Amino acid sequence: PRTVNPEKHPHDEKQITVSVDNRGQLYLDQDILLPRQLVSQLSDIRLKSPDKRIMIKADKDLNYGSVREVMMMCNEAGFTGVGLIVEKLKERE
């Protein structure tokens, strides 16, 4: 997603980034995962480090439904507060 004035949240050690590319491929940080693997790994992380936060970075061409599915996977793994990483819109967009 893109916005005119995105909030600034610097990456820290408590943040986990889940990314989705334009084909719907899932990444946990840099690792490529299937949906069931993502839920399993996030569940393990949640048990070991309940203070971790999830940030989702989705390709701008993905529809909201695809992003929502990833949010639901994060919720299934026990993460209730999931944030979105957005980019700032350029002047002409």
ABEGO torsion letter per residue (X at the ends): XBBABBBBBBBBAABBBBBBBAAGBBBBEABBBBAAAAAAAAAAAAAABAABBBBBBBBAABBAAAAAAAAAAAAAAGBABBBBBBBBBBAAX
